[in-house]
Amino acid sequence: MLVPGDLAGPAHCRAVIAKAVDEGFATHTLPLEEGPQAYKTFQAKEDGMVKALLNP
């Protein structure tokens, strides 16, 4: 479990994102380049996409 003050800046962001992915936050994980298509898929409610995580 992350406690405020444990991490700061980019390291904190990476830890929070990793925890969210591990807990099933995102239904889809895609590269950033696929963002425009992912948005279209999300809007059309296709492929069961509820939450997408785009990796840089």
BAFI-3210 file (N, C-alpha, C; in Angstrom, 3 decimals, decimal comma, padded with zeros to 6 digits):
// residues 56
n [1|2|3|4|5|6|7|8|9|10|11|12|13|14|15|16|17|18|19|20|21|22|23|24|25|26|27|28|29|30|31|32|33|34|35|36|37|38|39|40|41|42|43|44|45|46|47|48|49|50|51|52|53|54|55|56]
n.u [000,842|000,511|001,742|001,132|003,844|005,717|006,732|007,688|006,882|007,641|008,191|006,240|003,936|004,336|004,180|001,543|000,108|000,967|-000,121|-002,857|-003,203|-002,566|-004,716|-006,788|-007,920|-007,991|-009,662|-008,526|-005,233|-003,097|-000,723|000,336|000,178|-002,060|-004,150|-006,131|-007,738|-008,490|-010,112|-012,266|-013,198|-013,936|-015,959|-017,880|-018,568|-017,491|-015,926|-015,948|-014,743|-014,141|-012,485|-009,507|-006,006|-003,350|-000,138|002,896]
n.v [-001,189|002,199|005,009|008,420|010,511|008,508|008,222|010,439|012,671|011,557|008,845|008,239|008,496|006,378|004,207|004,382|004,015|001,420|-000,027|000,406|-000,913|-003,532|-004,068|-004,340|-002,044|-001,005|-002,005|-002,380|-002,196|-000,246|000,866|004,291|005,324|004,158|005,570|007,369|005,471|003,842|005,578|005,845|003,217|003,016|004,994|003,865|001,759|-000,774|-004,025|-004,422|-002,330|-000,357|001,094|002,469|002,166|004,012|003,500|005,295]
n.w [000,000|-000,812|000,861|001,539|000,817|000,612|-001,978|-004,618|-007,290|-010,635|-009,986|-008,123|-009,688|-011,530|-009,767|-008,823|-011,197|-011,908|-009,777|-010,238|-012,676|-011,928|-010,278|-011,984|-013,048|-015,662|-018,621|-021,009|-022,258|-024,049|-026,588|-026,740|-029,325|-030,389|-029,410|-030,712|-032,155|-030,044|-028,611|-030,366|-030,350|-027,675|-027,513|-029,201|-027,706|-028,110|-028,142|-025,413|-024,061|-021,344|-019,608|-020,676|-020,736|-021,756|-022,800|-022,806]
ca.u [000,000|001,266|001,440|001,599|005,197|006,617|007,341|007,340|007,098|007,411|008,198|004,919|002,989|004,530|003,692|000,081|-000,368|001,216|-001,113|-004,159|-003,207|-002,602|-006,031|-007,800|-008,535|-008,200|-010,113|-007,635|-003,952|-002,666|000,313|-000,171|-000,088|-003,388|-005,109|-007,305|-008,606|-009,039|-011,213|-013,398|-013,698|-014,595|-017,204|-018,829|-018,799|-017,110|-014,858|-016,015|-013,848|-014,718|-011,373|-008,299|-004,759|-002,442|001,269|003,755]
ca.v [000,000|003,443|005,994|009,729|010,819|007,402|008,501|011,770|012,925|010,486|007,521|008,081|008,264|005,012|003,268|004,449|003,394|-000,020|-000,570|000,441|-001,971|-004,805|-004,258|-004,466|-000,746|-000,834|-003,178|-002,466|-001,496|-000,060|001,882|005,649|005,542|003,648|006,396|007,783|004,325|003,402|006,481|005,471|001,940|003,320|005,721|002,948|000,695|-002,030|-004,841|-004,397|-001,300|000,530|001,980|002,157|002,732|004,213|003,530|006,104]
ca.w [000,000|-000,872|001,891|001,097|001,243|000,282|-003,270|-005,126|-008,706|-011,613|-009,349|-007,513|-010,791|-012,026|-008,758|-008,805|-012,441|-011,807|-008,841|-010,909|-013,685|-011,203|-009,673|-013,014|-013,330|-017,101|-019,358|-022,170|-022,161|-025,433|-026,777|-026,944|-030,752|-030,701|-028,694|-031,487|-032,427|-028,758|-028,276|-031,220|-029,831|-026,407|-027,786|-029,826|-026,727|-028,757|-027,563|-023,954|-023,533|-020,323|-019,232|-021,441|-020,241|-022,890|-022,380|-023,697]
c.u [000,875|000,781|001,933|002,981|006,190|007,404|006,933|007,587|006,818|007,383|006,848|003,885|003,112|003,975|002,167|-000,491|-000,182|000,194|-002,491|-004,264|-003,312|-003,989|-007,143|-008,528|-008,903|-008,687|-009,225|-006,369|-003,362|-001,513|-000,335|-000,558|-001,488|-004,499|-006,323|-008,268|-009,247|-010,219|-012,459|-014,036|-014,474|-015,945|-018,283|-019,201|-018,563|-016,048|-014,839|-015,134|-014,595|-013,680|-010,137|-007,104|-003,809|-001,025|002,099|004,862]
c.v [001,235|004,407|007,343|010,025|009,715|007,700|009,906|011,810|011,725|009,090|007,237|007,775|006,844|003,988|003,229|003,767|001,884|-000,673|-000,622|-000,684|-003,333|-005,099|-004,339|-003,179|-000,622|-002,137|-003,412|-001,659|-001,463|000,930|003,236|005,914|005,078|004,450|006,812|006,627|003,818|004,283|006,140|004,174|002,171|003,995|004,802|001,788|-000,686|-002,748|-004,807|-003,349|-000,372|001,563|001,537|002,864|002,796|004,359|004,362|005,274]
c.w [000,000|000,199|001,385|001,676|000,942|-000,990|-003,706|-006,623|-009,587|-010,994|-008,713|-008,590|-011,314|-011,045|-008,728|-010,043|-012,382|-010,887|-009,500|-011,937|-013,004|-010,647|-010,713|-013,333|-014,800|-017,729|-020,566|-021,885|-023,562|-025,500|-027,102|-028,392|-031,150|-030,016|-029,503|-031,788|-031,136|-028,358|-029,094|-030,724|-028,540|-026,648|-028,357|-028,892|-027,338|-027,927|-026,033|-023,311|-022,589|-019,909|-020,002|-020,819|-021,433|-022,343|-023,349|-024,309]
res [m|l|v|p|g|d|l|a|g|p|a|h|c|r|a|v|i|a|k|a|v|d|e|g|f|a|t|h|t|l|p|l|e|e|g|p|q|a|y|k|t|f|q|a|k|e|d|g|m|v|k|a|l|l|n|p]
***
